[in-house]
Amino acid sequence: TYTTEADAPVSYYFIYGADNLASVTREYTRLTGRQELPPFWSLGYITSKYGYHNESETRGVIDTLKNAGYPVDGVVLDLYWYGKETDMGRLEWNKKQWPDHRKMLADLKAQGVNTVLISQPYINKIGAIDNYNQLAEKGMLTHDAQGKINDVTTWVGEAGMFDVANPDTRRWLRERYRTLTDEGVGGWWGDLGEPEVHPETIVHANGEKARQYHNVYGNVWSSIIYDLYKDEYPDTRLMTLMRGGTTGLQRYSVFPWSTDVSRSWAGLQPQIKIMLNSGLSGLAYMSHDVGGFAIDKENPIDPELYVRWLQLGTFSPILRTHAQEFAEPYHYPEYADELLDLVKTRYRWLPYNYTLAYENASQGYPMVRPLNFDAHGATPYDSITDEYMWGSEVLVAPVLQQGARKRDIVVPDGTWIDYNNPDVTYHGPSKISYDAPLNVLPMLIRAGAFIPQADYEMDNTGDYDASLYTVLYYPRGNVTSDYVMFEDDRKSTSSLDNGEYALITFRGAASKSSITVDIDMSGDYPGMPAEKTITLVLPGIKSSNIKSVTENGRVRTITESADKYFTLTVTLTRNEPLKIGLSL
């Protein structure tokens, strides 16, 4: 039975997906829309806090992160960019706190750091009274059934509410966003956009009551920024943090998050379930405030929780630390090495993660996937909410319990290799007990998987080198596999539509006596390197196990020491496939 409060008849759809979740998601997103390729920088590390109060503090945070060795690609400015809480709705820089915001934005951008600004659906009647009066006079605020302005009571006092159902309101907001973007703002954050306060007495400009319009409000608000970018910045990819909306929200380049979660183990534990369900609903970039937002003032710092949360965040669609206090990793010096390694891991996995973004843009597939996402037929994995697939090749099983130094992992069908100790192999379906001291994130790799890596230091994603890859390959037993890695210029908004991209295909075949790897590159894009240096690494297979190596039929010398995992560096040229043969 399907019931609704809506006055109009209900429209509903059954999505047929052949025999697995992947095909359901592909068809669902074909109907409701797919998200475009993200800004490449959004896949790096983003620092955020409630909030950075002024220019000096913001510059200081970035300097401190960089001095500690952290790569960083973004900084989010909460409500203090426009002054204080009761200035909500001003949408204008506070000149005392930010004396030269244009120079700050330019300086940060020169360091590879993109700045994201918050805005909300409300116009406070204290600090933003000028905007309130202007909007009220022109009928751009929400009204009641009698046509009287319907103010709302927010957490920072009485306010008007933008009526985004009114085209004039949308134009007014668009112009404010345009002016600020022209000054150097790199992305937008739409907070409270459910909307958080939405009295049922409101009747919107299109005649719909609050309850009718509530869910779609976030979509319409997001579309203002999306359409602005399409019209004014057609060559710039958009990142909009947004926490409210309904079906199809992903069409507007939205990066949602799970709102103001508490800094607690109970706050950490639901995050996998939230990402799984959101991903299947089209929102592939659902993430969370890494470290936990709302702190317990009696116990504001929990270093163990922060480490475990950052482990999850490293393999989440967006890695953004955010909290009321002690948000940044340098506040936890006792785990400095572990935290720095996690953030650097995020950058090392960029080739794999960007390919996940391509799979989402082209097929609608989420980045965080259930264990049975690719499985054909009924499987018992659909109720598992404390582990997940990162793409189709990697199983991630974060530790979510305080004090835990091991955890049980459900191993799906097939053969899996321990990422942290590739000498160990597991066979599913089964359940294992996995040792997980605080510096270990449990991860398993599917047998036959290829995992492309950027195995070099980066200050930010601008240091990414599309001519240099390390590719981990995990042959075990008799297994054939293939993997397609995506490349484009990482900037264009039309690379998929115009076919300006490259696909590098890896095919592997393994048996007891031999391993064969075929590598082929097809496609082209502006600025594409003519050659690529690829270092193939076989974790868990030592050089001493390899009797001979051939490359396109020519014998190669094995130079690695016998006790190291086998490594081979080759050069891949466009339209010249490689065939690598290993005799065991």
N, C-alpha and C positions, 0 to 999 in steps of 0.2 A: 504494500500500500504506500502510495506517495501522496502526501498532503502538503498544502502550501497556503500561506496567508495572502498570496498575490491575487489581485483582482482578475488578472488575465489568465487564460488557460495555460497549463503547464506544458512546456516543450521539454522532452527528454530524449536521450539517445542511448542506444546500446552499441558499444564499440566492440566489433569482432576482431580478435587478434590471432587468428589461426590457433596456435597451441602454445604460445609462451607470452610472458609479460612484455618482452621487448617489442613484439609486434603490436600488442595493445597500445603501448605508449607511442609507438610510431604513428599509428592511425589516429589516436586521440590528439596528438599535437599537430597532425596534418589538418585536423578540423579546427582546433582552437588557436593554432599559431605556434611558431617556433621562435626561440630567441636568437637574435643575430650574434655573430662572433663578438666576444667581449673585448674591451680594451685590454691589450696584453698586460699592461701594468696592474690591472685588477687581479691578476693571478699571482702577484708578488705579495709582500707583507705590507699591511696597512695598520698604522697605529692610530688609536682613537681613545678619547677619554671624556668624561663629563666633569669638567671640560677644560680645554686649554683656554686660559682667560685672556691672553694678550699675545702680541707678536713676539715678545722676548721669550715667553714660556714655550711657544710653538717652535721657535728656532732652537731653543735649548734642548727640547725633547729630541728633535731630529739630530742635532749635534751629538747628544749623549748616545743615541742608538748607533750612529755611525762610528763614534770613537770606540764603542764596545765591539765593533766589527759586524754589526747587523746590517744586512741589505734591507732597504726600505723603499717602497714605491708610492706610498700614499699616507696622508694625514687627514683626519676628519676633524672639523671644527664644529663643536656643539654650539648651543645657543649663545655663547658669549661673544661670538663674532659680531653680533649686532648689539651687544651691551650686556644686559642682564635679563633675568627671567621675565620680568614684566615689560620687556621691549619686544616680546614675541609678536611677529607680524610687521616689524619695521622693514625687514629685508634691505638693510643698509648697514654698511660697516660703521662701527663705533670708532670715531677718529682718535679718541684718547687712548683706547686700548690697542688700536691698530693704526699708528700714525702714518704709515706708508704701506698700505696693504698691497698695492700694485707691485712695489719692489719686492716685498716679501714673497708674493706668489711667483714672481719671475725668478727670484733667487732659489726658491725651493724647486721650481721646475728645472732650473739649471743643474740641480743636484739629483734630478730624476725623481723628485717627489711631487705627486699630484695632490692638490688640495680639494677636499670635498666639503661643501657647506650644508648645514641643516636648514630646513624651513618646515613650517607647520601649517595646518589649515585655519589657524586662528589669528585674530588681530586684537591684541590686548588693548583695553581702553585706558591704560595709563601710559605706558611707554610708546605705544603705536597709535595714539589717539588721532594724529594727523591723517594717517592712512585710513583709520576707521571712519573718520568724518568724510573723507573723499569718497570712499567706497559706499558709505551709507547714502550719500547724496545722489550717487549715480545708480543706486539699486543693485549693487553687486554683492551685498551680504544676504545671508539666508533670512527668510521671512516666515511668518506664521500664516494660517489660513485667512486672516483678515488683512494681510499685506503689511503688517507691522514687523519691523526688524526683530528677529528672534535671537537675542543674545544667548550665549552659553556660559556656563561656569566651568572654567578649566582649572587645572592644578595651580595656575599662576594668576587666577582671578577672572573677573568678568571680561568677556571678549566677544567680538563679532566672529562670524565664520564665513570663509570664502564660499560663495555658492558657485561651484565649478560647473553646475548645469547651465549657468548663464554665459553665453559666448563673450559678453563684455568682460566678465571676471577672468575668463581664460586669457583674453587678450592682455588684460592688465598684468596678470601674473607672468605671462610670457615675456612681456617687455622688461619686467624686473629681472627675470632669469637671464634674458639676453644681455642686459647691461652688465650684470655681474660676471657672466661667462666671458664677455669681451675683455674684462679686466684680468682674466687669467684663471678663473675657477675651473678645476679639472673634472668635477663631478658633483652630483647632488644627492642629498639625503632628505627624503620625505618622511618625517616622523609624525606619529599620532594619526596616521592617515586612514584608520579603520572606517570613519573617524572615531577617535577615542571618546569624545563627547558629542552626541548627535541626538538632541531632544526629539521626541516623537511629535512635538508640536510643529516642527519645521515642515514647510512645503516648499520644494525647490522650484526654480524658475521654469522647469519643464512640466510642472504640475504634479510631480511625484512626491509622495510623503517620505519622511525620513526612513521609515522601515522599507519602503520600496527602493530607495536610492542608495541605501547605506552601503551595501557590498560593492556596488560599482563605483563609488566615489573614488577609491584608490586608483582604479583603472583610468578614470577620466583625468584625475590629477597627474598621473604618470604620463598620460598622452600629451599633456601640455609641454612637458620638457622634451619628450620624444619627438613631437612634431617640430618643435623649435630647432632641435639638432638636425632633423632631416632638411629643413628649409634653409637654415642659416649656417650650419656647419656640416654639410653633407659628407665630408671626408673625415669626420671625427667620430670615433666610436664612443658610445655613451655608457656611463655607469650611474644608475640611480638606485640608492638604497631605499627600499620601500617595504613597509611591513603590513600594508592593508590592500585588499583588492579581492578580485574573484576570478572566475574562469577566464583564461586568456591574458592574464596580467603579464605573462612572459613576453608578449608581443612588444612591450615598451622598454626593453632592455633593463629590466628590473632585477635587482639583487636583494632579495628579501632576507630577513633574519628573524630569529625567534623571540624578539622583543627583550624586555628588561629582566632577563633571567637572574636568579639569585646566585651569588658566589657561594655555592654549597654543592655537596655531592648529589643532593636531590635535584639541583639545577643542572648539573652536568648530565645525569643519566638519561633524560628524555631526548637529548639532542639528536641521537642517531635516528630514533623513530620519526622525529620531526623532519629531518632531511630526507628519509626514505619516502614518507608519504607525500611530502611536497614535490619531490622529484617525479614521482609517478603522476602527480597532478599538473605537470608541466613546468614547475618552478625548479629548474635544475640547479640554480645558484643559491638555494636556501642555505644559510649559515647561522652563526650564533656569536654572541659576545664572548670571545675566547678569554677565559679567566673568570667569567661570571661578572655581571654588571653590578647588581645590588649587594653591597657589602654589609656584613654584620659588624656594627661599630665596636662591639665587644671583642670581635675576633676578625679584624679586617684583612689579615694576610694568612693564607694557607698555602705554603710553598708546594706541598705535595699535590694539592688539587690543581694548582697552576700548571705544574709540569704535565699532569695527566690531561688537562684540558688543552694545552698546547699540542700535545701528541695528537689528539683528535683534530684540532684545528689545522694541523699541517696537512692532513688528508681530508679536508673539507673544501667545498667549492670556493670559499673566500676565507683567507686567513687575516682576521682583523681582531686585534686585542682591544677590549673596551671595558671600562669599569668606572665606578664613581671615584675610586682611589686605587693607587698602586696597579695601574693597568699595564704598564710596560714591563718587558721581561727583565730589565736591569734592576728592578726592585727585589729580585730574588737571587742575590749573589752566590748563595750556597749551591745553586744549580746553574751557574752561569754557563758552564761548558755544555750541559745537556740542552739548555734552552737555545743557545746559539747554534748548536748543531741541528736542532729541529728547524729553525728558520732557514738555515742554509740548505737543508734537505728540501724544503719547499721549492727553492730555486733550482736545485739539481733535477727535480722532477718536472720542470717546465715543459720539455718536449712531450712527455706522456700526458700531462695535464692539458696542454693546448690541443692535443689530439682529442681528448675527451670533450673539449669545447666544440671542436669540429663535429664530433658525433652528435652532440646536442643540436647544433645549428642545422645539420643536414638530415638527422633522423629523429630528433626529439628525445634522444636517450639522456637520462640524468647522469650526473657524475657519480653520485652515491646511489648504489643499486642494491636491491634485495639479493640474497644468495641464489634465489631461483629465477632471476631476471632473464637469463638466457636459456634456462632449462626447458626442455620439451616434455609436456605431460605433467601430471600431478607430482609434486615433490613436497616434502615435509618442512620446507624452510621458510614458509611465508610468515610464520609467527615469531621469527627471530628478530629481535630489535636491539641487540647489543653487539652486533658485528655486521659488516656490510662489504659489498664488493665496491672497489674503487676502479671503475671501468669493468672490463670483463676478465682482466688478468690478475687482479690483486685482491686478496681478502684482508681486510683490516679489522682487528679485534681489540679495540682500546680497553684499558683497565678503567673501570668506572666505580670501583669500590674503595673506600678509604682503607689504607693500610694493606691492601692486597698486593702480593708479590707473585701471584700466579693466577691464572684464570682458565676456565674451561672454554674450549673452542669447538664448535660444531664444524666439522670438515665436510664440505659437499662432495658429491660424486667425483671420482677422478683421482689423479695423482697431484700432490701439492708439495712445494719445496719451502722450507723455512727460510724466509728472507734474511733473518738475523744470523742464521747458522745453516747455510745452504748445503752442508754435508748431510743434513737430516731431511728425510722425505716422509710424507704422510699419505695414507690412502683413505679415501672416503667412499661411501658415507661412514662417518665415525665421529666420536667425540674424544678429544684429547685434553690433557692438563698441560698448560704451557707456562713455563717459568717466565716471570715478567718483573724483574727488579725495576726500580723507578726509572732507570735510564733506557728501558726497552719498551718499544711499542710492538706488540705481537702482530706479525704480518706473514701471510702465506702467498706464494706465487704459483699460479697454475702451471703444470708441466707443459713445456713447449712455448711458454710465453716469451715475447720480446719486450723489453722495457727500455725505451730510449731515455738517455740522461744527458744533462748538460753538466759535465763533471769538471767544473772550474769555478773559480771565485767570481762573484758578481757583487757590485755595489747596488744595482737595481736591474730591472729587466732590460734596460737599455744596453747592458753589456752582453746580452744574449748573442750567441754566434751560431748562425744557421749553417756554417760550414764545418762544424766540429761537434760530433756526437760520440758518446759512449753508449753502447747498446748491450744490455744484459740479456743473455739467452739461457734458458733453463731446460735443456733436453733431458728427459728421463725415460728410460725404457724404450718401447716402440711407440713413438708419438710423431704425428705430423701436425703442423700448425702454420698459421700465417697471421701477420699483423701489418696494418697499414698506418703509417705515421703521416700526419698532415703538416704542411708548411705553407705559409704565404708571407706577405711583407709585414704582417702583424699590425698593420695600421689601416689598411683599406676597408671601407664599409661595403665594398661591392666585389670583393675577391671571389666569393662563391658564385654570385650571379654572373660575373664576367669570365669565370673559369680561370682566373689568375691565381693559381695555386699549384702546388706539387704534392704528389703522393709517393712516399717511399714504402715499397712493399717488401717485407721480410717473410720468407718461407723457410720453414725448417722441417727436416725429416731425420729422425734418429732411430737407430737400432742398436743391438748389442755390439756390432762391429764397425759402425760408421755413423757419422753425422754430416749432413749436408745443409748448407745455408745459401739460399738464393736471395740476392738483393737487387731490386729494380727501382728506378726512379722515372716517373712520368709527370708531365705537366710543366708549367713554367709560370713565373711571375716577375714583375719588375724588380730588379736588384737581386735576383736569385744567384747565389754563388755557383760558379761553373763546376766546381769540384767540392766534394765533401770528404772530410777525413773521418772515418768511422772506426772506432776501436771496439771490437767485439770481445766481450768478456763472458766466460762460461762459469758462473759461480757454482762451486761444488765439484767441478771437474778439473783436476790438477793437470798441469802440463805433462807430468810423467805418464799420464794415461793416454796421451796422444802419440801415436807411432809416426804419423806423417801428415803433412798439410799440403793441399793444393789450392791455388787460386786461378780460376779459369783454365784448369788443366796444368798449370805450371807449379812445380814443387816449390814450396816456401820453407825456409829454415825456421825451426823452432828455437827461439832465443830465450824464452822465459825459463827461470829456474824451476826445477821439477816439483818443488813443494808449493808453488803458487798456482792459483786458478788460471786456466788457459786464457791467454789474451792474444788477439791478432789485430793489427791495425791495417786497414785497407783504404784505398781511395776510390770513391764512387763518382763516376762521371755521367752526366746526362746521356741517355740513350745507349749506355754501355753497361749492361747488367753484369753483376758479379756472381760467380758460383764458387763457394768455398767448400772444400771437401776435407773431412777429418777422418783418419783411420784410427780405430781404437785397438 
